[in-house]
């Protein structure tokens, strides 16, 4: 079993630093419960393959996607980012989380390019959730998960 | 001075350029590349004074771009700006001839330190 994974505390520190560096919002990320089933989420994933095998996913509600993209591009509140920019921004979020998770785990390993979906993604059946971080940003849910392979 | 910023993410290129400005290096000319292959071509045509490159990119990744440049005898100062900041990646970058590796997420201070280290003064 490949159950080694960063803790939720590791994820929280990483995501907080990333938000401060890239999004630049004075609004804090707050601990929260899981997103409600009826909330439509954008999902972004990267996979790590090698000595450690796993997947990192970042899921955000549409309002968070728009806010993050505005922050990353330096847009004002009245500017509406297009879908391509939102996809790019969310992909970069998961890329940064994934790269940092990869750095915390035993190597050598390789990081995939991000895959972004406007809607829930079907996670591979061989992956099990090892760490999860539920957050709220400006009233919108943000979820970060690390999944590991059943066997390595 | 001219800086080439290579990243497949347009959003990240914008953030890198913004951070350069915040670090006091906003007066340099900026050239952008979307992948390593384009970065190699632009180094040859634009002759930048520094390359800031992502590692993980489609078409050609950053380490292969650096190795291609060094293999062609090009000694342009080359630094990585990447989400992968492990000791292993830093060692690979250094062995390939990179001047530095800035890990994402980063700060303006990290940029200033890295750029000052390769002789680029604040503009």
Interface residues (C-beta under 8 A of the other chain):
Chain A: X17 X18 X20 X21 X22 X69 X72 X73 X74 X85 X88 X89 X91 X92 X95 X96 X97 X98 X99 X100 X102 X103 X107 X108 X111 X113
Chain B: X8 X9 X10 X11 X12 X14 X15 X18 X56 X58 X82 X83 X84 X85 X86 X88 X89 X103 X104 X105 X106 X107
